[in-house]
Amino acid sequence: ELLETVKAYPPGQAKIDKGGFKIVTATTDYLYVQFESLKKGFIDDVEFAVRGGEVQVRSSSRIGFLDLGVNAKRLNWISAELRAK
């Protein structure tokens, strides 16, 4: 379900991630995705680990210290979609 949900993520939702995303690694219990901003091409690394029916998440911007809430918006969308399944 996690992989399907991330693949369904609409780039540009909430006016973020218009650069799209790339799934780098996908296994049954781990997912590593790179999301890219449109304007400057900044990359955010997002990792998901499935453990005991829960999804643990790590999200990090490679450059800078301010993301204007982009990571939270992205993860809230993914979380809401997973809960709806």
MDTraj code that builds the backbone (N, CA, C; nanometers):
import mdtraj as md
import numpy as np

residues = "GLU LEU LEU GLU THR VAL LYS ALA TYR PRO PRO GLY GLN ALA LYS ILE ASP LYS GLY GLY PHE LYS ILE VAL THR ALA THR THR ASP TYR LEU TYR VAL GLN PHE GLU SER LEU LYS LYS GLY PHE ILE ASP ASP VAL GLU PHE ALA VAL ARG GLY GLY GLU VAL GLN VAL ARG SER SER SER ARG ILE GLY PHE LEU ASP LEU GLY VAL ASN ALA LYS ARG LEU ASN TRP ILE SER ALA GLU LEU ARG ALA LYS".split()
xyz = np.array([
    [0.0807, -0.1206, 0.0000],
    [0.0000, 0.0000, 0.0000],
    [0.0848, 0.1268, 0.0000],
    [0.1958, 0.1240, 0.0729],
    [0.2810, 0.2423, 0.0819],
    [0.3357, 0.2813, -0.0549],
    [0.3915, 0.1857, -0.1264],
    [0.4476, 0.2148, -0.2585],
    [0.3403, 0.2686, -0.3527],
    [0.2238, 0.2063, -0.3530],
    [0.1132, 0.2533, -0.4378],
    [0.0726, 0.3956, -0.4026],
    [0.0687, 0.4248, -0.2737],
    [0.0300, 0.5587, -0.2284],
    [0.1311, 0.6628, -0.2733],
    [0.2580, 0.6335, -0.2576],
    [0.3609, 0.7295, -0.2997],
    [0.3578, 0.7471, -0.4515],
    [0.3403, 0.6401, -0.5244],
    [0.3325, 0.6513, -0.6708],
    [0.2144, 0.7374, -0.7150],
    [0.1076, 0.7397, -0.6342],
    [-0.0116, 0.8181, -0.6674],
    [0.0005, 0.9642, -0.6248],
    [0.1090, 0.9974, -0.5573],
    [0.1279, 1.1346, -0.5096],
    [0.1281, 1.2317, -0.6274],
    [0.0424, 1.3346, -0.6226],
    [0.0346, 1.4293, -0.7351],
    [0.1349, 1.5433, -0.7208],
    [0.2428, 1.5444, -0.7987],
    [0.3363, 1.6566, -0.7900],
    [0.2626, 1.7880, -0.8113],
    [0.2951, 1.8853, -0.7286],
    [0.2305, 2.0152, -0.7401],
    [0.1135, 2.0321, -0.6455],
    [0.0778, 1.9266, -0.5709],
    [-0.0322, 1.9418, -0.4753],
    [0.0072, 2.0460, -0.3735],
    [-0.0864, 2.1272, -0.3334],
    [-0.0612, 2.2355, -0.2373],
    [0.0533, 2.3255, -0.2838],
    [0.0724, 2.3334, -0.4146],
    [0.1746, 2.4188, -0.4762],
    [0.3166, 2.3843, -0.4319],
    [0.3424, 2.2540, -0.4115],
    [0.4770, 2.2089, -0.3757],
    [0.5182, 2.0943, -0.4671],
    [0.6430, 2.0577, -0.4633],
    [0.6951, 1.9405, -0.5348],
    [0.6736, 1.9430, -0.6854],
    [0.6675, 2.0570, -0.7449],
    [0.6397, 2.0603, -0.8889],
    [0.7525, 2.0032, -0.9724],
    [0.8660, 1.9759, -0.9099],
    [0.9761, 1.9138, -0.9817],
    [0.9588, 1.7630, -0.9916],
    [0.8599, 1.7095, -0.9216],
    [0.8331, 1.5666, -0.9269],
    [0.9102, 1.4885, -0.8223],
    [0.9150, 1.3586, -0.8412],
    [0.9843, 1.2731, -0.7467],
    [1.0367, 1.1489, -0.8163],
    [1.1310, 1.0842, -0.7504],
    [1.1936, 0.9639, -0.8049],
    [1.2015, 0.8603, -0.6936],
    [1.1503, 0.7418, -0.7192],
    [1.1620, 0.6323, -0.6240],
    [1.2979, 0.5682, -0.6470],
    [1.3840, 0.5765, -0.5468],
    [1.5213, 0.5291, -0.5589],
    [1.5315, 0.3826, -0.5173],
    [1.4715, 0.3474, -0.4039],
    [1.4761, 0.2110, -0.3520],
    [1.3384, 0.1722, -0.3009],
    [1.2939, 0.0532, -0.3388],
    [1.1644, 0.0041, -0.2907],
    [1.1754, -0.1451, -0.2608],
    [1.1551, -0.1800, -0.1335],
    [1.1476, -0.3196, -0.0931],
    [1.0171, -0.3378, -0.0166],
    [0.9924, -0.4567, 0.0340],
    [0.8664, -0.4803, 0.1042],
    [0.8547, -0.3996, 0.2336],
    [0.9680, -0.3644, 0.2951],
    [0.9610, -0.2916, 0.4222],
    [1.0386, -0.1598, 0.4238],
    [1.0829, -0.1133, 0.3073],
    [1.1608, 0.0106, 0.3012],
    [1.1373, 0.0814, 0.1687],
    [1.1268, 0.2149, 0.1758],
    [1.1070, 0.2954, 0.0560],
    [1.1883, 0.4235, 0.0698],
    [1.2673, 0.4542, -0.0331],
    [1.3474, 0.5768, -0.0350],
    [1.3074, 0.6562, -0.1593],
    [1.2631, 0.7804, -0.1363],
    [1.2126, 0.8646, -0.2444],
    [1.2828, 0.9999, -0.2390],
    [1.3127, 1.0554, -0.3565],
    [1.3691, 1.1900, -0.3661],
    [1.2637, 1.2799, -0.4306],
    [1.2243, 1.3841, -0.3594],
    [1.1301, 1.4830, -0.4112],
    [1.2088, 1.6063, -0.4510],
    [1.1692, 1.6696, -0.5626],
    [1.2445, 1.7844, -0.6137],
    [1.1542, 1.9067, -0.6272],
    [1.2062, 2.0218, -0.5834],
    [1.1320, 2.1459, -0.6001],
    [1.1486, 2.1942, -0.7443],
    [1.0520, 2.2683, -0.7925],
    [1.0563, 2.3146, -0.9303],
    [1.1519, 2.4313, -0.9497],
    [1.1451, 2.5305, -0.8629],
    [1.2198, 2.6539, -0.8845],
    [1.3710, 2.6380, -0.8780],
    [1.4212, 2.5774, -0.7739],
    [1.5658, 2.5691, -0.7552],
    [1.6199, 2.4283, -0.7697],
    [1.5323, 2.3304, -0.7872],
    [1.5773, 2.1928, -0.8005],
    [1.6288, 2.1323, -0.6718],
    [1.5852, 2.1867, -0.5566],
    [1.6268, 2.1307, -0.4282],
    [1.5714, 1.9905, -0.4112],
    [1.6518, 1.9024, -0.3527],
    [1.6112, 1.7636, -0.3306],
    [1.5820, 1.7414, -0.1822],
    [1.4682, 1.6787, -0.1554],
    [1.4347, 1.6323, -0.0211],
    [1.4387, 1.4806, -0.0235],
    [1.5120, 1.4225, 0.0700],
    [1.5198, 1.2773, 0.0825],
    [1.4150, 1.2322, 0.1825],
    [1.3328, 1.1353, 0.1437],
    [1.2295, 1.0829, 0.2329],
    [1.2432, 0.9316, 0.2366],
    [1.2526, 0.8785, 0.3584],
    [1.2637, 0.7340, 0.3782],
    [1.1453, 0.6854, 0.4606],
    [1.0920, 0.5714, 0.4216],
    [0.9817, 0.5077, 0.4920],
    [1.0268, 0.3669, 0.5311],
    [1.0008, 0.3294, 0.6563],
    [1.0287, 0.1931, 0.7025],
    [0.8998, 0.1375, 0.7624],
    [0.8622, 0.0197, 0.7169],
    [0.7412, -0.0451, 0.7685],
    [0.7846, -0.1456, 0.8741],
    [0.7357, -0.1256, 0.9960],
    [0.7722, -0.2117, 1.1090],
    [0.6467, -0.2424, 1.1897],
    [0.6112, -0.3679, 1.1987],
    [0.4984, -0.4086, 1.2818],
    [0.3680, -0.3392, 1.2490],
    [0.3424, -0.3175, 1.1227],
    [0.2178, -0.2535, 1.0813],
    [0.2188, -0.1013, 1.0902],
    [0.3285, -0.0440, 1.1337],
    [0.3421, 0.1014, 1.1406],
    [0.4421, 0.1485, 1.0358],
    [0.4248, 0.2723, 0.9935],
    [0.5177, 0.3317, 0.8977],
    [0.5989, 0.4387, 0.9696],
    [0.7294, 0.4213, 0.9721],
    [0.8196, 0.5211, 1.0294],
    [0.8749, 0.6044, 0.9140],
    [0.8892, 0.7342, 0.9370],
    [0.9285, 0.8258, 0.8296],
    [1.0464, 0.9116, 0.8731],
    [1.1368, 0.9316, 0.7788],
    [1.2469, 1.0266, 0.7958],
    [1.2488, 1.1146, 0.6716],
    [1.2417, 1.2448, 0.6917],
    [1.2414, 1.3383, 0.5802],
    [1.3456, 1.4456, 0.6065],
    [1.4282, 1.4742, 0.5056],
    [1.5362, 1.5688, 0.5252],
    [1.5637, 1.6474, 0.3975],
    [1.5794, 1.7781, 0.4137],
    [1.6213, 1.8626, 0.3016],
    [1.7724, 1.8563, 0.2916],
    [1.8233, 1.8470, 0.1719],
    [1.9688, 1.8382, 0.1546],
    [2.0381, 1.9713, 0.1769],
    [1.9724, 2.0791, 0.1355],
    [2.0333, 2.2118, 0.1434],
    [1.9384, 2.3060, 0.2167],
    [1.9937, 2.3903, 0.2984],
    [1.9138, 2.4927, 0.3637],
    [1.8583, 2.4496, 0.4976],
    [1.7846, 2.5404, 0.5570],
    [1.7281, 2.5159, 0.6888],
    [1.5802, 2.5513, 0.6948],
    [1.5222, 2.5992, 0.5876],
    [1.3828, 2.6414, 0.5841],
    [1.3149, 2.5794, 0.4635],
    [1.2064, 2.5068, 0.4862],
    [1.1381, 2.4447, 0.3722],
    [0.9957, 2.4967, 0.3542],
    [0.9576, 2.5973, 0.4331],
    [0.8254, 2.6599, 0.4228],
    [0.7117, 2.5589, 0.4388],
    [0.7356, 2.4544, 0.5157],
    [0.6314, 2.3558, 0.5429],
    [0.6101, 2.2519, 0.4346],
    [0.6988, 2.2491, 0.3365],
    [0.6827, 2.1572, 0.2239],
    [0.6841, 2.0113, 0.2694],
    [0.7803, 1.9736, 0.3526],
    [0.7876, 1.8344, 0.3965],
    [0.6617, 1.7943, 0.4730],
    [0.6138, 1.8814, 0.5591],
    [0.4927, 1.8509, 0.6363],
    [0.3717, 1.8334, 0.5446],
    [0.3568, 1.9204, 0.4460],
    [0.2431, 1.9094, 0.3532],
    [0.2488, 1.7777, 0.2759],
    [0.3674, 1.7441, 0.2294],
    [0.3855, 1.6200, 0.1534],
    [0.3516, 1.4986, 0.2401],
    [0.4087, 1.4935, 0.3602],
    [0.3865, 1.3790, 0.4475],
    [0.2428, 1.3718, 0.4977],
    [0.1787, 1.4867, 0.5189],
    [0.0374, 1.4861, 0.5583],
    [-0.0495, 1.4268, 0.4489],
    [-0.0192, 1.4573, 0.3224],
    [-0.0952, 1.4004, 0.2109],
    [-0.0781, 1.2490, 0.2081],
    [0.0453, 1.2026, 0.2170],
    [0.0728, 1.0592, 0.2132],
    [0.0062, 0.9887, 0.3318],
    [0.0157, 1.0484, 0.4495],
    [-0.0459, 0.9909, 0.5690],
    [-0.1977, 0.9806, 0.5553],
    [-0.2596, 1.0856, 0.5064],
    [-0.4053, 1.0845, 0.4895],
    [-0.4488, 0.9784, 0.3901],
    [-0.3731, 0.9628, 0.2827],
    [-0.4076, 0.8610, 0.1828],
    [-0.3920, 0.7198, 0.2402],
    [-0.2884, 0.6972, 0.3190],
    [-0.2701, 0.5654, 0.3803],
    [-0.3808, 0.5342, 0.4802],
    [-0.4204, 0.6342, 0.5582],
    [-0.5294, 0.6138, 0.6544],
    [-0.6611, 0.5822, 0.5871],
    [-0.6806, 0.6382, 0.4687],
    [-0.8067, 0.6182, 0.3963],
    [-0.8174, 0.4786, 0.3363],
    [-0.7079, 0.4045, 0.3310],
    [-0.7089, 0.2706, 0.2698],
    [-0.7505, 0.1649, 0.3703],
])
top = md.Topology()
chain = top.add_chain()
for i, resn in enumerate(residues, 1):
    res = top.add_residue(resn, chain, resSeq=i)
    for name in ("N", "CA", "C"):
        top.add_atom(name, md.element.get_by_symbol(name[0]), res)
traj = md.Trajectory(xyz[None], top)
